Amino acid sequence: MDKRNLKLTLTSGSAKVFNCLDMTRTLHAAGTRSDHGPLFSVRALNYGVYFKEPTDRGWNRDVDAPIDTLLYFPYNADHLFEGGVSVSLNDPRFSDVMKEFSQAFGTSEHKAADHDRAILDIFRTTPSLDPYLLKSSFQRRGIPVSSGYLKISHREWEAIRDHVRRKLAPMIAFGLGRSAAADKGRVADLIERIWDGSDVSSLFPLLEALRIDPAEAADVVFAWKGLTFFEFQYLGKVPRIRAAGHWLKHQAKPKDHVRSVERLEIERRCGEVRRMMHRNLSVVVQILQTYKTSYDALFVAHAGAGAFQEFMKDCRRHYVVLGAALNGIDHCLEVFDRHLKRDYTTTLRAEELIDLVENLIEILR
């Protein structure tokens, strides 16, 4: 990865990048003892940057993981973009790398190697490094993590929680039956247990009706929660997505004078960006529309469980693909904001416009 692309990746937001290096240094600089200490026991792992990279831009259903997780160590911790070394967490040799790090840089006494492997597995299998998904995964596995590594406000957490809870209530009522579902206190308690991941058994009657293997129930429910979070996230970004699309169509013209051949090339590249963004959006919209239609058919119209059953059978795959597609959209919106300074009525000079377009193409390629 060249320096330009490296900078583009490492300056993307929390959905794609977990800058453990920066967070660890901040905790140390604060001079106070953090609630649970460094994230990893192998000290070197606390000084890397973890980020997501798509492995399959075509969203091929036969690909096991359409998104990879890489660990990057900069040569100079004060200059991340000047180069470094990286390794995929999916690399079968990664366990050997951990052993080398442990021997060369030492380990903390307060945590075991299993603790590190569990966190790395969360990073590897979670399609987005968003703080909500990471916090949910840590809670599910009972892994205590210092608050400095999870930058999500109480307000954000509660907003997501309310959205998931609203979706859960009809699902629990379906499993309990009409009479038991009338007990609002019981339903609220069961919703809370599912939300915090401590007990998903109240959904077993529904999952059984949907022919979901009980041995896979916990994983399916967690994937469903993640997918519902992505729905919440997408709905909040729709105005910005529309604004970006409108800007590309109507405002992406150089405000300074350029030769006609250059202007045509810029228009062509802008058209390419629009098509690539549409490809990502089509993936997101198709999954979320199928989810909504099948959910409403069962829990709103009471028209049968067939469509929702079909959707939930492939829920874990939908969760990963949706996360990968949204990562690209999120990154594009961040780049738009940086270049346009959140003003979608502005125009750019040709040089600035070309830089923006090339960045977007690199993200979506």
N, C-alpha and C positions, 0 to 999 in steps of 0.2 A: 504494500500500500504506500503510494507516494505521500509527500508531506501535505499536499493540498487535500487529498482525500482523508488522510489521517486527522487533520484539523477539523474537517467537515464532520467526521464521525464523532470525535471526542468532544465537540462542542454541542452535540445534540442533547436533547433533554433526558429526563429521568426514565422515559420509556425504553431508551436504547442504551443508556450508559449508567453504570454504577461506579462512581469515582471513589473507590475505597481508600485510595491513597490520600486524597484531599480530606476525606472525612476523618481518617485516622490522625492525620497531622493536625487537624482542627481540634480534635479531642485532646491530643497531647499539649497543644499550645494553650488550651484553656487553663491548664494547671490544676484541674480538679479531677478527682477520681470518678471516672464514668460509672454508670450503674452496673454494667456487666463487663467492662473492660474491652480490649480489642475484639474485633469480630472473629478472627481466626486464631488458632493456637500456633500454627506455623507462621512465624512472624512475617516472612516475606509476602505471604498472601494478603496481608493488610496493606501492602504498599504497591498494589497493582490497580489497574482500571479494567473493569469488566464491561464488555459491551456486546450488543447483539448485531449479527450480520445475516441477511437472508442467504440461504443456500439454494433456493429455487424460486426464481423470479416468476416462473410460470404457474406457481401454485399447484404443482403436479400432485395429485392425490396419492400417487405411489411412493412419494418421498416421505421417509419416516419423520424427518425434522426439517421443515421449510425455513428454519431459522437456527443459526448456530450461536454459541456463546464463546467469546474469546477473552483471554486474560492477557493484558498488555502491561509490560514493564518498560517505562521510559528510561533511556540512558541517563537522562538528567531530570530528576523529579521536579525541578523548577521550570523546565521547558518541555512540556509534554509533547509538543508537535515536532520536536527535532529528531524524532526517531526512537526506536526501541525494539524489543522483541515481544512476540506474541505467541500464544499457544491456545488451541481449541480445547475446551473442557470435554469435548467429545472424542478427543484423540486418545486411543487406547493406551498410549504411553504416558498419559497425564499423571497416573499414580506414581510412576518412576520420577517424574518431575517434582512431585510433592516430597518424595523421600530425599531427593537432592537438596531441595530448599530447606527441609528440616535439618539435615546434617550440616549444611553450610551456614544457615542463618539462625538456627535454634528454634525452640518452641516455648510457648508459655506454659506454665504449670497448671493453670486453672482450667484448661480444656484438653480433651482427648482428641485423637485423630478422627474418631467417628463423628465428633462435632463438626470438624472441618468438612468431612466428606458429605455430611447432611446438608450443610449450607451450599456447597458447590453443586450438589445435586439439585437443590432448589433453583440456583442460578441457571443451571443447564436446562432444566425441564420447564421452567416458567417462560412463556413466550414473550413476556415484557418484563422489564426491570422496574416497573412502576412501583412506588413505595407501598401502595395499597396491596398489590399482589404479593409482594415480598413479605409484608407484615402478616397477611393472611396465611401464607405458607409457613412462616416461622411459628405462628400460633398453632397451626394444625399439627406441627411436629413437636411442639413443646420446646422450642429453641429460644432461650432468652437472648435478647439482642439489645445493646445499648441504644438509647433513643437517638443518639447522634448519627446513627446509620440509617434511620428511618424518618425521612423528612416529609411527614404528612401531618397536617394540622387536625385538631379535634373536629373542626367544622367540616373539613373535607371527608374525614372518616365517617362522621355521622350522616352526611348527605348520601354517601354511597350505601351505607348501612340501611337507610330508610328505603332506598330504591330496591335493594335486594329483598328486604323484609316484605315489601308490598307484593313482590312476585312470589314469595314463599307462602304467604297466607292461603291462597286458593289450593296450592299443591298439598299442603298439610291437611286442609279441610277434606280434600279428595280422599286422602288415606285414612282419616279418622272416621269418616261417615258423618251424615248430617247431624245426628244428635250430639255426638261428642264434639263436633266442630262448633257447636253453639257455646261451648265453654271458652270464652274469650281469654281467660287467664291461662288456661292450659295451652291454647294455641300460641299465645304470646311467649310462654316459657319454651315451647318446642322450637319456635322461630329463633329464639335467642341461642339455643343449643346448636342449631344448625349453623347460625351465623358465626359463632366462635369456633365451630369445628369439633366441639366436644362430643356431639351425639347426632348422627344422621338417621337413627333407626326409625324415627317417626315418618320418614319418607319411604321406608321399605315397602309398605302396602302399595304406594303409587309405583315405585320402581318394579315391584313384582308384576303389577298390572301391565307395565310397559315392557315386561320380559327382560329386564336388566338383571344380569347375574348378581346375586347378593354379595359375592366376593369382590365385585367391582364397584359396589354401590358408593363407597366413600370417595373413590377417585372420580366417578361420574358426577357426584354432587359437587365436588370441589371444582371440576371443570365447568359445570353449569354456573356456579357462583362467579367464576372468572369471566365467563362469557357474558353474564348479566352485568358485570362491572364494565366490560367493553361496550355494551349497549349504552349504559349510563354515560360513559366517557364520550362515545360518538355523538350522542344526542346533544351534549353540551358544546361540541365543536362544529355542528352543522352550520351555524351562521358564518364562522370563519372560513369553512371550506367553500361555502357559496361565494363569499367575498373574494377569496383567492381565485376561484374559477372565473368570476366576473372580471377581475383585474386582468387575468391572462388574456381574456377575449377582447377587452375594450381599452385597457390602459397600458398594455405591454408594448408600447411604441416609444422609440427613443425621442427624447425632447430636444436633443441637439441635432444638427444637420449631419446626415450620413448619406453616402452614395446609395442609389436605388438598389444595387445588387446586395449591399450589406443589409439594407432594410428588409429585403425579401428573405435573406437568410435568417434574420432574427425572427421574422414571422413564421418561417418554417420550423425553427427550433421551438418557438412558443407553442405551435401546434403539436409538436412532438411531446412536450411536457403535458399538455392538456390530455392527450391520448393516454399517456402513461399514468397520470393521476386518475383518469377515468377507469383504467384497468384495476387499480387498487380499490377505488371506491366501489366498483362493481362487485368485487369479492366481498367487501364489508356489507354492502346493501343486500346482496343476495342471501348471505347467511342470516343477517338480522331480520330480514323480511320473512324468511322461512321460519325462523324462531318465533316471531310475533304471530304469524298466521296460525302455526300449529298450536302455540300456547293458547291463543284466543279461542280456537276451535274447541279445545277441551275444557278450559277453565272459565270462559266467558259465555260462549254459545252452547256449551255442553253437547257438542255435535259428534263426539267420538274421539278416541285416543289414537287412532291410526297414524295421523300426521306427526303428532308429538312423539309417539313411540319411535317412529322412523328417525326423527331428528335427534332424540336423546341417545339412540344407539351409536350415533357418530359424534356425540357431543364433545368428546375429548379432542377429536380431530378438528372440529369446528373452532374450538377454543384456541388451538395453536395457530391455525391458518388465519383466524380473525386477528389475533394478536400481532402476527407478522405483517399483515396488511396495514393495520392501524399504526404500527411503528413507522412505516414509511410516510403515511399521511401526517402524523404528528411532527416528524422531522421536517417535512416540507413546510408546514405551517410555521415552525420556528424560524426557518430560513426566510420565509416571506416577511415575518415580523422584523427580523434583523435588517433586511434590506429596505423595507418600506417604512420602518419605524411605526408599524401598526396603522399607517395611513393608507387606506386602499383607494384613495382618490388621487394619489401622487403619480407622477411619471418619473422615469429615470433617464439619465444620460446613457448613450449606447454602451459605453464601457461597463457601467454598473448593471445594465439590463442583461448583457451577455454573461457577466459573472453570475448573476442570479439564476439565469436559465441553465447554465452549465452545472451549477451546484444542484439544481433540482433534478436534472437528467442523471447526474451521478448517483443521487439518492435512490431514484426510482429505476435505474437501469436493471 
